[in-house]
Amino acid sequence: MATRSSERTKAAILSAARERFAAVGFEAATIRAIAADAGIDPAMVMRYFGAKDRLFAAAAEFDLRFPDFSDIDHKDLGAALVRHFLERWESDEALILLLKSSTTNHEAAERMRQIFVAQLTPMVAPLTGADAGTRAGLIATQILGFALVRFVLKLPPIAAMSRDEVVEWIGPTVQRYVDAPGPLGLDAK
């Protein structure tokens, strides 16, 4: 019975957190307000989630919103993927917060892994054929690394680049992950 009650409490907290983060953003959302929305004591939020960034990671539901790439010329997939990800990162501050949190918080890192594995691999598979998981992982290294440097660390040369410059620089690398034969001829293409 206690397990069922704790599961309901956690579900209520997560539901309230999603609504509160969506309504006012991470910075303005407070544990106290989320607890009030869930109809529980703030200590319960802390008991189950420990800190606001851990609660955010648990509540984060992100859709990478992949468009249909089937009309894109295969040789332009790398550039299209980079452009899409760049636009996605620029349009969702919460996704950047999840990335930032994932560098120090296990739950946030796990959530980021789930998002990329569940969404990127199935999207890449029909475009690349063989080794979709490996190729999606390599694409993620470029996308996540770029996002960390541009949006979290704000390294001046990278943060100042235009979208077109980013696509020109990173697109060919992502294209290589889409097209290149696997190492040692192990690729099934």
Secondary structure, DSSP 8 states (H G I E B T S, - for coil): -HHHHHHHHHHHHHHHHHHHHHHHHHHH--HHHHHHHHTS-HHHHHHHHSSHHHHHHHH---------GGGS-GGGHHHHHHHHHHHHHHH-HHHHHHHHHHTT-HHHHHHHHHHHHHHHHHHHHHHH-TTHHHHHHHHHHHHHHHHIIIIIS--HHHHT--HHHHHHHHHHHHHHHHHS--GGG----
